[in-house]
Amino acid sequence: MLLGKLVQPACSLKKLSSPGVCRHFWGWLNAVFNKVDYERIQAVGPDRAASEWLLRCGALVRFQGYEKWQRDYNGLPTGPLGKYKIQAIDATESCIMYRGFDYLDGLEHVEEIKLCKCMYIQDECLQRLSQTMNLQKSLLRLEIISCGNVTDKGIIALQKLRNLEYLFLSDLPAIRERETTVQILKKSLPSLEVKLDLE
């Protein structure tokens, strides 16, 4: 990515040699990537705008009716407005954060989401996800892996995803009451299959 090649060396300069300064800079840049452009959503539709956001942040998307994952921002397919609908999101090691979640509101066909090693995903993100009306209807499978800021509170919030069929939870050190949390989910979502890989 050209931006990375231009910007990264700046952190090795003497005045930016402190790791804290680099982290602050990248946090700022990631926040810029997550800023919601409501005019863009209106202009190109929610699925295209959300695809651009997700790929800009390092996530992948798969469109309904297609097997191929979209990885390249510049390679997103073009076509009539609304032709490509997001069916699956793989946010592994991406920088998606709460401030960008408004992009999810207009998505009506998302069945699968994978959140793996997402440093900015926290309870508020899962609460926001579960309050998204379209996702409450469409989301069937969710994986949350190695997201260190997710606690029981965030997992319990997922009970609003009324059609969720499969939930995989792995390497979530902030989960303290896993049995109680799973029981709460199962009570609200009796048909939910929960798979745990938690210490």
Buried (B, 14 or more C-beta within 10 A) or exposed (E): EEEEEEEEEEBEEEEBEEEEBBEEBBBEBBBEBBEBBEEBBEEBBBBBBBBBBBBBBBBBBBBBEBEEEBEEBEEBEEEEEEBBBBBBBBBBEBBBBBBBBBBBBBBBBBBBBBBBBBBBBBBBBBBBBBBBEBBBEBBEBBBBBBBBBBBBBBBBBBBBBEBBBEBBBBBBEBBEEBEEBBEBBBEBBEEBEBEBEEE
